[in-house]
Amino acid sequence: MTQKCGLCGKGKLRKTKTEERRPVAGHVFVATLPALACDACGENTIELADLERFELAIAQTLLESGESSGDAFRFSRKALGISGAGLAAELGVAPETLSRWETGRHRIEPAALGLLAVLVREAAAGSTSTLDMLRARREGARLAPRVALELAS
């Protein structure tokens, strides 16, 4: 069965590629992404997962290059899908502090930038282990009195 365009409802969709651009922190990031194009209205549709991968790649590139602007920090947080209040809680800072970092009113703590870079790198690899550990620490998770560990030989 052929897919119909969600915008015009008339055209058939065909596989194509489209160039996406995102200006962030004084840089323009460009990627060619898979898309579906409508043969009637010409609209291109990109899968959400592909856009998310693109945005995580931008965030990873920014943070690993040493970019420390509020714009880069905010974009990276949003690429992770974490609210400002949520990231502030994970970092152990007040939401107002995080807001000041993102608006450029205060210098971002280097440890916060490093931790954000780790979270972005892990998310790009499909992992949430550091974020899970931060949440467990914040929520006061406790180990059972007896913990069995399996060690590789």
C-alpha positions in Angstrom: 0.0 0.0 0.0 1.3 3.4 -0.9 1.4 6.1 1.7 -0.5 9.4 1.2 0.8 12.8 2.1 -0.2 13.9 5.6 -0.2 17.5 4.6 -2.2 17.6 1.3 -3.7 14.1 1.5 -3.4 13.7 -2.3 0.2 12.9 -3.2 2.0 9.6 -3.0 5.2 9.6 -0.9 8.6 8.5 -2.2 11.8 8.0 -0.4 14.3 10.8 -0.8 17.0 12.7 1.1 16.8 16.3 2.3 19.3 18.7 3.8 18.5 20.0 7.2 20.2 23.0 8.8 20.3 24.0 12.5 22.0 27.3 13.5 23.3 27.0 17.1 25.7 29.2 19.0 27.1 30.9 15.9 27.5 27.8 13.9 25.4 26.2 11.2 25.1 22.4 11.3 24.1 20.7 8.1 23.1 17.0 7.6 21.5 15.1 4.8 18.6 13.0 6.3 16.3 10.4 4.9 12.9 11.7 4.1 9.6 11.0 2.4 8.6 13.5 -0.4 5.1 14.1 -1.6 4.8 14.1 -5.4 1.8 16.5 -5.3 2.7 19.3 -2.9 6.5 18.7 -2.6 6.5 18.5 1.2 9.3 16.5 2.8 8.7 14.6 6.0 11.6 13.4 8.2 11.2 10.8 10.9 11.4 12.1 14.4 14.1 9.6 15.3 16.4 11.0 12.5 15.9 14.6 13.7 16.7 13.5 17.3 19.9 11.8 16.1 20.9 15.0 14.2 20.3 17.2 17.2 22.2 14.8 19.6 25.1 14.8 17.0 25.1 18.7 17.1 25.1 18.7 20.9 27.9 16.2 21.0 30.0 18.2 18.5 29.4 21.4 20.4 30.3 20.1 23.8 33.3 17.9 22.7 34.7 21.0 20.9 34.7 22.9 24.1 31.9 25.3 23.2 30.7 26.7 26.5 28.1 29.2 25.6 24.6 29.4 27.1 23.1 28.7 23.7 25.1 25.5 23.3 24.2 24.4 26.8 20.5 25.0 26.3 20.5 23.3 22.9 22.2 20.3 24.4 19.8 20.0 27.2 16.8 20.2 24.9 18.4 17.6 22.6 18.4 15.3 25.6 14.7 16.0 26.1 15.3 17.2 29.7 13.5 20.3 31.2 15.6 23.0 32.8 14.2 22.2 36.2 14.9 18.5 35.6 18.6 19.0 34.6 19.1 21.5 37.5 17.9 18.7 39.8 20.2 16.1 38.3 23.2 18.6 38.5 22.3 19.6 42.1 21.9 23.3 41.3 19.0 25.7 41.6 16.8 26.1 38.5 17.7 29.8 38.6 21.4 28.9 38.3 20.8 26.8 35.2 18.7 29.6 33.7 21.6 32.1 34.3 24.0 29.7 32.6 21.7 29.3 29.6 21.0 33.0 29.2 24.7 33.8 29.5 24.4 35.8 32.7 26.8 33.5 34.6 29.7 31.4 33.5 28.8 27.7 33.3 30.5 25.5 35.8 33.1 23.3 33.9 31.9 20.2 35.8 28.3 20.8 34.6 29.5 21.1 31.0 31.5 17.9 31.4 28.6 16.0 32.9 26.3 17.4 30.1 28.8 16.2 27.5 28.7 12.7 29.1 24.9 12.6 29.1 24.8 13.6 25.5 27.5 11.1 24.4 25.6 8.3 26.2 22.2 9.4 24.7 23.7 9.4 21.2 24.9 5.8 21.9 21.5 4.8 23.2 22.4 4.7 26.9 21.1 6.4 30.0 23.4 4.9 32.6 24.8 8.1 34.0 21.4 9.8 34.0 20.0 6.7 35.8 22.8 6.9 38.4 22.2 10.7 39.0 18.5 10.0 39.5 19.2 7.2 41.9 21.5 9.5 43.9 18.9 12.3 44.0 16.1 9.9 44.9 18.1 8.3 47.7 18.1 4.8 46.4 19.4 2.3 48.9 21.2 -1.0 48.3 19.8 -4.1 49.9 21.7 -5.4 53.0 23.0 -8.3 50.9 24.1 -7.7 47.3 25.3 -10.6 45.1 27.8 -9.6 42.4 28.8 -11.7 39.4 32.3 -11.0 38.3 33.7 -11.9 34.9 36.7 -14.3 35.1 
